[in-house]
Amino acid sequence: MGESRLSASVQMLGPVIALVAWSLVMWVWMYVTRIPAIYAAGMKLDPDAPRGEQMALLPPRVRWKADNYNHLMEQPTLFYAIAIALSVLSVSTWGILALAWAYVALRVVHSLVQALGNRIEIRFALFVLSNIPLFALTVAAAVEFAGRMAGA
């Protein structure tokens, strides 16, 4: 690539920042739809209600945004950890960066599918596809780490 190792490792943080930013977009979208729906339903929020019971009364199109926000707080945490590990290890070839950006793109598309229409079969396919770059990134980090440990 012709760039320094530092520059390449910093580039690896781009997909991390992008996915965090997207998660915040979903957070805003969730509340922009949820709060008006709560008022429209005349709901009185009850802190003693079992978790999720009141939100289950909201229309599905409102709940889908919250469901997706929750999904962005689950599996992508693995991506954050492995992407930061790769950055620290200075492993960020064009192929590694492409895999990281592919993961982010697939998660954004997954969010849009869930938030706009919630086609489960498409969502599932996107989820499975997003695991391919995640597995590849994990293998790359493990191989690099093992190589460094063997050489230490």
C-alpha positions as CSV (number, residue, x, y, z in Angstrom):
1,M,0.0,0.0,0.0
2,G,3.0,2.3,0.4
3,E,1.8,3.6,3.7
4,S,3.4,3.4,7.1
5,R,2.4,0.6,9.5
6,L,1.0,3.3,11.8
7,S,-1.2,4.8,9.1
8,A,-2.5,1.3,8.1
9,S,-3.3,0.4,11.7
10,V,-5.2,3.7,12.2
11,Q,-7.2,3.0,9.0
12,M,-8.4,-0.2,10.7
13,L,-10.3,2.0,13.2
14,G,-12.4,3.5,10.4
15,P,-14.9,0.6,10.3
16,V,-15.1,0.6,14.1
17,I,-15.9,4.3,14.2
18,A,-18.4,3.9,11.3
19,L,-20.3,1.1,13.1
20,V,-20.4,3.0,16.3
21,A,-21.8,6.0,14.4
22,W,-24.4,3.8,12.7
23,S,-25.4,2.4,16.1
24,L,-26.0,5.9,17.3
25,V,-28.1,6.6,14.2
26,M,-30.2,3.6,15.0
27,W,-30.5,4.9,18.7
28,V,-31.8,8.2,17.4
29,W,-34.2,6.5,14.9
30,M,-35.5,4.2,17.7
31,Y,-36.4,7.1,20.0
32,V,-37.7,9.4,17.2
33,T,-40.3,6.6,16.4
34,R,-40.8,5.2,20.0
35,I,-41.5,8.4,21.9
36,P,-44.3,9.6,19.5
37,A,-45.8,6.0,19.5
38,I,-45.8,6.0,23.4
39,Y,-47.7,9.3,23.4
40,A,-50.1,8.2,20.6
41,A,-50.9,5.1,22.6
42,G,-51.4,7.1,25.8
43,M,-49.1,4.8,27.6
44,K,-48.2,5.5,31.2
45,L,-44.7,4.0,31.7
46,D,-44.8,1.6,34.7
47,P,-41.4,0.8,36.3
48,D,-43.0,-2.3,37.9
49,A,-44.1,-3.8,34.6
50,P,-42.0,-6.9,33.5
51,R,-39.2,-6.0,31.1
52,G,-40.4,-5.4,27.6
53,E,-44.1,-5.9,28.5
54,Q,-45.1,-2.3,27.8
55,M,-42.9,-1.9,24.7
56,A,-44.6,-5.0,23.3
57,L,-47.8,-3.0,23.1
58,L,-46.2,-0.6,20.5
59,P,-46.7,-1.3,16.8
60,P,-44.2,-3.7,15.2
61,R,-42.7,-1.0,13.0
62,V,-41.7,0.9,16.1
63,R,-40.3,-2.1,17.9
64,W,-38.2,-3.2,15.0
65,K,-35.9,-0.1,15.4
66,A,-35.4,-1.0,19.1
67,D,-34.8,-4.7,18.3
68,N,-32.2,-3.7,15.8
69,Y,-30.5,-1.3,18.2
70,N,-30.3,-4.2,20.6
71,H,-28.8,-6.4,17.9
72,L,-26.1,-3.8,17.3
73,M,-25.1,-4.1,21.0
74,E,-24.7,-7.9,20.7
75,Q,-22.6,-9.5,18.0
76,P,-20.8,-6.4,16.8
77,T,-19.0,-6.2,20.1
78,L,-17.0,-9.1,18.8
79,F,-16.2,-7.1,15.7
80,Y,-15.0,-4.1,17.8
81,A,-12.7,-6.3,19.8
82,I,-11.2,-8.1,16.8
83,A,-10.8,-4.9,14.8
84,I,-9.1,-3.1,17.6
85,A,-6.8,-6.1,18.2
86,L,-5.9,-6.0,14.5
87,S,-5.2,-2.3,14.8
88,V,-3.0,-2.9,17.8
89,L,-1.2,-5.7,16.0
90,S,-0.8,-3.4,12.9
91,V,-2.6,-5.9,10.7
92,S,-4.5,-3.9,8.1
93,T,-3.8,-4.9,4.6
94,W,-6.2,-3.9,1.9
95,G,-7.9,-7.3,2.3
96,I,-8.3,-7.0,6.0
97,L,-9.7,-3.5,5.6
98,A,-12.1,-4.7,2.9
99,L,-13.3,-7.5,5.3
100,A,-13.9,-5.0,8.1
101,W,-15.8,-2.6,5.8
102,A,-17.8,-5.5,4.4
103,Y,-18.8,-6.4,7.9
104,V,-19.9,-2.9,8.6
105,A,-21.8,-2.6,5.3
106,L,-23.6,-5.9,5.9
107,R,-24.6,-4.8,9.4
108,V,-26.0,-1.5,8.1
109,V,-28.0,-3.3,5.4
110,H,-29.2,-5.7,8.1
111,S,-30.4,-2.7,10.1
112,L,-32.2,-1.2,7.2
113,V,-33.9,-4.5,6.4
114,Q,-35.0,-4.9,10.0
115,A,-36.1,-1.3,10.6
116,L,-38.0,-0.8,7.4
117,G,-39.7,-4.1,6.7
118,N,-38.3,-6.8,9.0
119,R,-38.1,-9.5,6.3
120,I,-36.7,-12.2,8.5
121,E,-35.3,-14.5,5.8
122,I,-33.3,-11.5,4.3
123,R,-32.2,-10.5,7.8
124,F,-31.0,-14.0,8.5
125,A,-29.1,-14.2,5.2
126,L,-27.4,-10.9,6.0
127,F,-26.6,-12.0,9.5
128,V,-25.0,-15.2,8.2
129,L,-23.1,-13.3,5.5
130,S,-21.8,-10.8,8.1
131,N,-20.2,-13.7,10.0
132,I,-18.0,-14.6,7.0
133,P,-15.8,-11.4,7.3
134,L,-16.0,-11.6,11.1
135,F,-14.6,-15.2,11.1
136,A,-11.9,-14.2,8.6
137,L,-10.8,-11.2,10.7
138,T,-10.7,-13.4,13.7
139,V,-8.5,-16.0,12.0
140,A,-6.2,-13.2,10.7
141,A,-5.8,-11.8,14.2
142,A,-5.2,-15.3,15.7
143,V,-2.6,-16.2,13.1
144,E,-0.8,-12.9,13.6
145,F,-0.9,-13.2,17.3
146,A,0.3,-16.8,17.3
147,G,3.1,-15.9,15.0
148,R,4.3,-13.1,17.3
149,M,4.0,-15.3,20.3
150,A,6.1,-18.0,18.6
151,G,8.7,-15.5,17.6
152,A,8.9,-13.9,21.1
